[in-house]
Amino acid sequence: MKSREFINNLFEACKNERSVYQLHCLTLKTGLVTNSLYVTKLNTLYVKHSTLQNARKLFDETPQPTVYLWNSLLRSYCREKQWKETIRLFNRMLSQSISTSDKPDKFTVPIAIKACAGLSDLKTGKVIHGLVKKSDEMKADMFVGSALVELYAKCGEMEDSLRVFEEFPEPDVVLWTSMVTAYQKNGNAKEALSFLSQMVMNEGLIPDRVTLVSVISSCTQLGSLLAGKSVHGLTIRMGFDNDLSVANSLLNLYAKTGSIRNARNLFAKMSEKDVISWSSMILCYVQNEEPDAALNLFDEMVKKKYEPNSVTLVSVLQACAAAINVNVGRRIHELTKQKGIELDLSVSTSLLDMYMKCSCLNDAIDIFKRMPYKDVVCWSALISGYAQNGLAHESLGIFRNMLSDGTRPDTVTMVKVLTACAELGILHQALCLHGYLVSSGFDEKVFVGAALIDLYSKCGSLDNSIRVFDFLSEKDVVVWSSMIAGYGMNGFGREAVRMFNRMTEGPGIIPNPITFLSVLSACSHTGLVEEGIKIFDEMVHKYKIEPNSEHQSVMVDLLGRTGKLNKAMEFIEKMKVKCEPHVWGALLGACRIHQNVEMAERVAKKLLRQDQNHAGYYVLLSNIYAVDEKWDSVARIRNLVKEKGLTRIPGQSWVQVKGKVYTFTAADSSRLESECVYQLLREIEVKMKEENQISDTDFTLLEV
């Protein structure tokens, strides 16, 4: 007979399925198959190098399996997340056990409890907890306690989790970590951080890598960059700064809190990176509006031979959509085909969204049609895609198809449907959708309420916007901003300012950049210069909000509309950051209104130096010259536009007649009724001129 030492060496040397079979044959020949230790080792090897089915067959052939063999098999099923079979085997073990050698022990019970947590089976879990209480050894075991904490937390019973924790007089790091993780996963991040503080400060325990990952996730939930950086410092002091899972969690934290500089520095210092690290950094760039940087990083990832997974590719597709880079998008599409994940739900939805944002409607529709399963997210992407491409009426048809398909919309979908309807501005359609929202229980959702206020405002029905606003029991900053914008777009600037003051004087609601954009736009549209300047000053100095290009543009428009062109120019020159082209464009538009040719030429030089291919800016300058009868300059601009091959994007409008929507574009003569339409417009123009409603120069346009 082979020596025991030699047999042990054979078990250690076993590295593949074939060697497992050979070793099994040897144990049969030598009679060692009756030795419970060797059978347990053999069972483990089958799981590792062969299949769970072969391990189960060996188990079933063992006449009297010991607790070690039971635990080995139960652990294998649990690792494969076959929770139901794990529980079934545990019950079988309970019913068949006849001695202490095959009864469940403190290693068995945590496996069974974990299976209950996997199934969210609180009832069975409580039965097992009852068994634990009958055993002094089990109820004192920290790993059993940790499993029970996880079970109750997974089922949302945090009071029971805390009760289990408090039954241990001296909980160890594992049990403390279980409580930190439990609170974090139940969305109570503050309590998770409180437990960490107690663990370190009061008990003097040192958190491990699992604790730190949970704590960093809690900081991410809170959106607290300051707390996250403090934990980052703690990880460095404890020597976990090179731990991959901790570093990946920190990358996610910095991405979600918008700290792209910290994320970039951390990523550069990481001595070890995996696909999660690269994916997190790519997503960080995407979420912080740096899509080109995301695409460059993806190229670097591929060059360094890291294999992207579906999560990576979804992030890269989002970057392609944001950058409107359909060429790279098609390349990623081919890669998804090669990997066989093209029609994976998250990947195909991202492909659909990318093609829609790149205005490749046929490609997007092809993806949608071939998707084997369509959830509410992909329907929502299709609805918003049609609206983004100027096909708002068709997007409502997609919504009807979605309902016919049996897919129930969620809050995000309804917001996108309302946004599409707002593009049409059809009050009857708005009323129908409002009725659907009430009957479906969406009418009290905050974001839906904000979108509904915006819809009614764009339909010119301010009274309905006010009714929706008053009806909402919960009003956040988005709802207030929508109502302020509604007053502004309907010409009630002073009411918009009053609404803004009412909001800021009340408790709890702090205006955000969108709020200020709404109220400043209202001031601009109604000529409230002093009020606008005061509110802009509040934004910068009281609320410490850095003005973006939209705020700059609306302030220039506000000053320019009221003839304060020099003040508008002074405002631009005082800005700390370089102005975007549309800010100069707002000033150029003001120069046209007040026919200031000299300033217009100065502004145009700065503007066209930044954006030489925007046909609208050339049209504005040409119109200014035309009114001043500088025909040589008009001809020069016209020739420049032709040389560059620039064209204006045609304007588009809708009208609903007897339930049917008709679409019109500027200078469209393709319809049979176009001659009658243009004749009517000419008659209206004549009447308006007779009543001094318009001047001749209002219709000076350059056709390009």
N, C-alpha and C positions, 0 to 999 in steps of 0.2 A: 504493500500500500504506500502511496506517495506520502511523504511527510507532511504534517500540518503546515509547516513553514512554507513548503513548496507550493501547496494549494493556495495559501494566502497570497503568495507572490503572483500566482496565475490570475487571481481575482484583480490584483492591482494592475496587471499588464493588459487586461481586457479592454480593447479600444474600439471594437466595431461589432456589428451584428453577428458576423460569422464566428468570431472568437467567443461570443456569448453562447451560441449554439454548441460549440465544441466544449466549452466549460460545463454546460448543462449535461452533455453526454458523459463527461468525466465524473461528475457528481453522482450520476445514476449508476455508472459502473462500479464506483468505489463505495457506494452506499451512503455518501455524504449528503444525499438529497433529503435524508431524514433529520439532518442537523439543522435546527431552526435558524442558527446564525448564518449558515451558508445559503439557505433558501431565501432568507431576507436579503442578503447581498446580491444573490442571483436575480431576485425580483427587481431590485434597484437598477441593476445593469440592463435588464430587458427594457425598462422604462427609458433609460438613458440612450441606449444604442439600437433598440429595436422598436417595438410598439407597445402601447398600453394593453392592447388585446392579448399579446403574448405573456405579459406580466400577469394579467388576470387569469390566463389559462394555467400558469404555474401555481398561482394561489389556489384555484379551484381544485387542483390535483393534490394539494397538501391536506392530509386528513385532519390534522389538529393544528391550525395556524396559531402561532403565538401572538401576543400583543404587538411585538416588534414587526411581524409580517403584516398584521392588520394595519398598523400605523404607516408602514411603507406604501401599501396599496392605497389607503385613504389619502395620503399625502399626494400621491401621483394623480388621483382623480381630481383632487382639489386644485392642483397646479394646472390641470387642463381645463379648469372651470366647469367641470361636469358636476355641478352642485347637487342635482337631484340624485345621481348615482352615489355620490359621497354620503348623503343622508341615508339613502336606502341601505348601503353597506354598514353604516354605523348602527342603524336599528337592528340589522342582522347580527352584528357583533354583540350587541346587548342581549339579544334573545338566545344566542348560542353559547355565551361565555359560561363556563362552569367552575373556573378556578381563577386565582389571582394572575396566573400566567397568560390568560387570554381576555381578561376584563379590561375595559377602557381605562387608561391612566391619564395623568396630567398632560401627556403629549397627544393623546387621542382627541381629547375634548376640544382644544383650540381649533383643530382641523374641522371638526363637526360644526363648531360655532361659526367659523369662517364661511362654511358652506351655507349656513342659515343666513348670514349677512349677504352673501352673493345672491340669494333668492329673495332677500328682504322678508324672510319667513320668521316673523317675530314670535308666532305661536310655538313653533318647534324649538326656537331658541330659548324661550322661557322654560320649556320642559327640561332642556339640557341644563339650564341655570339651576333648576330645582335639584338635579342630580349632583351638581357641583357643591351645593350647600350641604349635602349629606356626607361629603368627604372632606375631612380636615386638611388633607394634603392638597386637594384640588383648590379649595376655596382660598388657600394661602398662596397659591402659585401666581406670580405676576403675569406670566404669559396667558394663563387662563383669564385673569382679570382684564388684560389688554384686549383679548378676543371679545369678551363680553362688552367692553366699552365700545369697540368698533361695531358690534352687532346693533346695540341700542342706538348708536349714532346714525348708522346706515338706515335705520327705521325711523329716524327723526325723534327718538325718545331721549333727548339730552339729559333730562332729569334722572332717568334710570342710569345713564352712563356715569353721571356725577355720583350717584348713590353707590355704584360699584366701586368707583375710584376711592370714595371716602371710607369704604370698608377696610382698606389697607392702611395700617398705621404708618408704614414707612414705604411709600411707593418709590419704585426705582425709575431710572431714566425712560425705560420702555413704556411704563404705565403713564408717566407724565406726558410723554410724546403722543401716546394714544389719545389723551384728552385734548392736547393742542390740535392734533389732526382732526379730531371729532368736531370741535368747535369751528375750525376752518372750513371743513366740508359741509357744515350746516349753515354756512354764511354768516357766522358770528365771529368775524375776524378780531374784533376788539377783545373779546373774551379769550381768544386763542393767545393774543399777545400778553394779556394779563396773566394767563397760566405760565407762559414762558418766564415772565418777570418773577412770579412766585417761586418757580422752579430754581432759577439762578440765584436770586437775591435772598430768599427766605430759607431754601433748603440746601443751597450751596452745590447743587448738582450741575454737571457740565453737559449741555445738550449735545446730541450726536448729529450726524448728517441728516437723518430722517427728520429730527426735530427742526433743524434749520430750514429744510426744504418746505415744511409745513408753515413755519413762521414767515418765510419769504412770500409764500403764496397768500398768507393773510395780509401782508403789506400790500400785495398786488390788488387784492380784493378792496382794500381801503383806498387804493390809489394814492398811498402815502409814500412819496419819494424820500422824505426825511427819515421815516421809520425804516424804510428799505435800506438806505445808505448806512444807518446805524447797525442794522443786522449784517450788512456787508462787512463793516468794520469788525464786528464780532467774529465772523467766519475767518477773517485774516488772522486775528489774534489767536484763534483756536487752531490754525493750521489747516483749515478746510478750503482755502482759497483755490487750491488745485483740484478739488473734488469736482468731477464732471457734473453730477446731478445738482450740486449746489450752484455751480457756475451757470448751468442752464436755467435754473430757477431765477437767478439774478438777471440774466439776459431778458427773460420774460417780464420781470418786474420793470426794468428800465424801458422796455418797449411799450408796455401798457401805460407807464406814467409819462411818456413823451420825452424821456431823457436819453436822446440819441447819442449824445457825446459820451455819457457814462457807459452805455451799451457798447459803443465802438471801442472804447479804451479797454473794457473788460474782455471783449472778443479778441482783441489784438494780443492781450497778455496770456490768454488761455494756452497752456502747454499741450493740452489734449482737447480735441474737438470731435464730436460725432455728428451724425446727420441732424440731430435735434438742435445742436448748437448753431449749425449753418442755417437751418430753417428758422430758428428764433431770430437770428440777426437779419435775415431776409425780410421776415414779417415785421421786424422793428422798422426797417426802412419804409416798407409799404404803409404801415399805420401812421408814420410820421411824414407822409407825403414826399418821400424821396424815391420814387419808383425807378429812376435810372440807376441810382446807387444799388437798389435791390437786384436789378438785372445784371449789373457788373459783378456783384458778389456771387450771383448764381453761376456766371461764367467761370469765375475763379474756383468755385466749389467743384465744378465739373472737371476743370483742368487738374485739380489736385486729387482726382479719382474718388471723390466721395459720391456714393450712389444716392441720388435724390429719391425720396418716397412720395407718397400721394400728398402728404401735408406740405412738403416743399413745393411741389408742382402747383398746388392750389395757391400758395402765396405768390409764386412767380407769375401765375396767370392774373392775379389781382394787380401785380405791378405792371404787367402788359396793358391791362385795362386802364389803369391810372395814367400811364404814359402814352396811351393810344398807339401802341406799338404792335400792330397786327403781324408784322413779319416774324418777330420773336414769338408771338403768340402761336403762330402756325407751327413754328419749330417745336414748341412745347407740346402742341397737339399731336404731332408725329411721335414724340417721345412717349406720350401716354398710350398711343396705339401699340408701340413696341413693348411696353411694359404690361399691356393687357388691362389697363385701368381706365381707358377712355370713357367707358360708360359707368364707372364707379360714380355714385350719386354726387358726392362733393366735387369730384373732378369735372364731371360733365356739366354741373351747374356753373362752375367757374369758367369753363370753356364758353358756355352760352352767354354768360355775363360779359366776358372779354370780347366776344364777337359783336355783341350788341353795342358796347361802348366804342368799338372801332367801326361802327356803322356797317358791319358785314351781316346784314339781316338774314340772307339766305343760309349762310353757314350756321348761324345761331338756330334757325328754325330746323335745319337738318339734324343738329345735335338733339334738339328737343324731341323731334319725332322718333329718333332712334333710342331714346332713353327707355329702358325696360320698366322702370318705376319712376313715377313723378310725384314728388312731395310738394308741399306748399311753398318751399323755398325756391324751387326751380320755376314753378308757375309765377311766383312773385318777380323773379328775375326777368321772365319773358314779358310780363305786364309793364314793368318799369322800362325795359329795353325799347319796346314799341313807343312809349311816351317820349323817351330821350331822343328818339329819331324822328320826332315830329309827327308821330302817328298815334296821337292820344285817343282818337275815336276808335281805332283798331284795338288799342290796349284794353278798352272797356269790353270789346267783343271777346278778347282772350279771357277776361274775368268771368264773363258769362259761360264760356266753355269750361273753365275751371270748376264752376259751381255744378254744371251739368255732369262733369266727370266724377263728382262726389267728393272733391277735395274741399275741406273746410278752411276758409281763410283765417290767418292769424292777424294780430295787430299790425305787423309790418306790412302785410299785403294790403290791408285796408287803407293804410296811410298812402301807399303807392297808387292805389286805385283813386283815392280822393285827389291826389296830386295830379294824376292824368286828367281827371275830370275838370280840375281847375284850369288846365291848359285850354280846354274848350270854352269854359265860361258859360255853360248852358244851365240856367237855373232849374229847369224842369228835371234835368238829369241829377242835379245836386239834391233836389228834394227826394227823388226816388232812392238815391243812395243813403240819404239820411234815414229814410224809413227802414231800409234794410239794416242799418247799424242799430237802430232801436230794437227791431225784432230779434236781432242776433246777439244783443247784449254788449255791443261794442261802444255804445254811445257814451258810457261813463269812463272809458279809457282815456287817459290824459293826452297821449300822443295823437290818438284818433280825434279827440276834441279839438286839438290845435290845428290839425289838418282840415277839419270841417269848418273852423272859423276862417281859415285861409281860403277855402273853396267858396264859401258864401261871399266873402269880401271880393274875390275876383269875378264873381257873377254879379257884382253891384248890389247885393242884397245885404247891406250892413245891419239891418234890423235882425235878420236871422243869425248873423255872426254874434251880435250882442246877446241874443236869446241863448245860443249855445254856450257862450262864455258864462252867463249868469247861472245856467243849469249845472255846470261842472262843480261838483263839491270839492274836488281837489284841483288847485290851479298852481302849476309850476311855472318856471321862468319861460318855458316854451309857449305855454298857453297865453301868458301875459304878452310875450313878444308878438305872437300872432295877432292878438287883438289890437295892439299898438300899430302894427303894420297895416291891418285892415282899415283903421281910421285914416292912416296916411294915404293909402292907395285910392281911397274914395274922396280925398280932398278935405278931410277934416283934421288939419294939422294941429290946431289948438286942442282938440279933444285927444289927439294922440299924445301930446305933451302932458295934458292933465292925467291921462291914464298912466303914463310913465312915472309921474310924480306920485300918484296914488300907490303904484307898485313899490317904489323905493321907500316910501314913508311907512309902508306896512312891515310886519315882522317876517323874517325868514327868507324872503325872496331877494336874491342879489342879481342884478342885471348882468348879462354876459355880452360878448361882442355882437351877437345877433340882435339882442335887444337894442343896443345903441345904434346899430345900422338901421333898424326899423324906425326908431324915433327921429334919427337924423334925416332919413329919407323923407319922412313926413314933413319935417321942417323945410327941406329943400323944395318939395312939391308945392308948398303953400307960402313960400317966401318968408319964413320966420327966422330971419338971420340971427338976431340977438339970442333968441332961445337956442338955436342950433349951436352957436359958438359956446354958450354957457354949458350945454349938455356935453359937448365935445371936451371941454375943459374938465368937467366932472369925471368923464370916462378916463382921461389920462392921469389926473392928479388924485382924485378921491378913490377911484376903483382900481387904479394901477393897471389899466388895460392898454397894451401897446397897440396903437392904431395899425390896421392892416391896409392893403391897397384899396379895399372897398370903402373903408371909412374915409380915406384920403379923397377918393373919387367923389363921394357924396358931399364932402365939405367943399371941394372945389366947385361942384355943381351948384351947391347952395349959394356960395359967394358969387359965382359967375352969373346965375340966373337973375340975380338982383342988381347986376351991373357993376359989382365990386371986383372988376377984373384984376386990378393991381393988388388988391388984398389976396385974391386967389393965387396969383403968381408968388406973392410973398409967402403965403402958406406953404406952397410946394417947396420953395427954396429953403424953408426952415425945417422941413422934415429931416429926421436923422437918417432915414433909409432912402435908397434910390427909388423914385416913383416908377410904378409900372406904366406901360403905354396908355392904358385906358384912363389913367388919372390926367395925363396931358390931353387925352381925347376929350375929356369932360370940359377942360378949359378951352379947347379949340371949338367945341360946340357952343360955349358961351360967347366966344368971339364972334361967331356967326350971328347969334341972336342980337348982339349989340353992335354988329358990323364994325369991329375994331380990326382993320386989315393989318395994321402995323404989328400988333401983338400976335395976331393969327400967324403971320409969317415966322415970327420968332418961335412960337409954340410948335408950328409945323416942322421946323428944322430939328428941334429936340425930339419930337414925336417920331418922325420918319427915320431918324437915326437909330431909334430903338426897334421900330417895327415898319419895315419898308414894304411889306406885302399885304397890308390891310386896306382893301379898296375903299372902305367907308371913310377913312381919314382923307384920302385924296378927293373924294366927293365933297366932303365938308369944305376943304380949302377951295375947290373949284367953285362951289356955290358962293363963297365969300367974294371971290374975284368977280363972279358974274354980276352980283348985286352992285358992285363998285364999277361995273362996266370995263373991267380990265380984261378984254377979250384975248389979248395975246397970252396972258397968264393962264386963262381958261384953256386955250388951245394947247399950251405947253403941258399942263397937267393931264389933259385928255390923251395927248401923245405918249406921255410917260406911263400912263395906265395901260395903254395898248401895247407898248413895248414890253412891259412886265407881264402882260397876259393876265392881268387881275380881273376878277369878276366879283360883283357883290352877291352875297347869298340872298336870294329873293325872299321878300316878306311873304308870310302865309297867314290866311285868316279862314275862319269857319262861319257858316251860318246854318241854322237849323230851320227847315221849312217842312211842315206837316210830318214831323218825326224823322225826317231824313237830313243827314248832315252833308253839306256841300263845302268843298275845300277850294280856296282861291289862292293863287300866287300873284305877286306883282307882275304887271304887264302880260297876264295870261289871256290869250285870245283863242284858246282851244275849244272853249265851250260854245254851244250853239247860241246861247243867250247872251254871249259876251257883247255883241254890238248894242243890244238894248241896255245892258248894264252900263257900258261906257257912255251911252247917250244920256242916261239918267244922271250919271256923275257929272257930266258937263253942264247939265241943267242946274244941278245943285250948286256947282261952282259959280255959275253966273249969278244965281240968286244970292249966294253968300257975299259975292263982290258988291252987288247992288246994295246990300244991307251993311256994307263995311265990316263984315265978319272976318275977311281975310284980305291980305294985300297981294299984289302981283308977285312979289318976291317969295311968298311962302311956297310957291310951286316951282321954284327954280331948282331943277334936279339934273344931274349929269347921268346919262345912261351909259353904264360901263358893263 
